[in-house]
Amino acid sequence: MNIGYQYILLVIAGLAGMVWGIPAAHRLNKPRDIGAALAALCGIIVFALGVLLTCIPGFFR
């Protein structure tokens, strides 16, 4: 089974964005919490994309 390592990196980057962004969105002051919330949202999207492409490598072909 040939799993692309770039897809696993997407999963790791998505997890990192979620792990940092979710607590930071609650901890930071008002104007900066928006950036943390966007980082968490992007982390969720990147994580889901990485899991999808890891499980089904030719999904977008």
GIDA-V449320 format. One record per pair of residues at least 12 apart in sequence whose C-alpha atoms are under 7 Angstrom apart, sorted by the first residue. I is the first residue (numbers start at 1). J is the second residue. Records with the same first field share a line. If there is no record, write none. Layout:
I->J + J
This chain:
3->54
4->54
7->50 + 53 + 54
8->50 + 54
10->46 + 47 + 50
11->46 + 47 + 50 + 51
13->43
14->43 + 44 + 46 + 47
15->43 + 47
17->39 + 40 + 43
18->40 + 43 + 44
21->36 + 37 + 39 + 40
22->37 + 40
24->36
25->37
